[in-house]
Amino acid sequence: MQWIFQEFRISIGETTVGRELKAFGFAKLSARPGHNAQNDIEAAASKKDFPAPLAEIRAKLPQGTDIDCGGPTKRG
């Protein structure tokens, strides 16, 4: 709030500024944080190893059974 004081010579709190900006229709944007324990190398390796176990599971199911892996489905 230093710049507001320097520009307009008024002292105002951060909460007040946020409340007034919200009243004008502005929204606070922030970056989505990454998981602190995420390992990109292991995540990539896990994705590469996924088709083999999936094929084993699919072989045990009746033909035509859909499998939901929790992500968007691709049919080809």
Secondary structure, DSSP 8 states (H G I E B T S, - for coil): -HHHHHHH-----HHHHHHHHHHTT----------TT--HHHHHHHHHHSHHHHHHHHHHS-TT-----SS-----
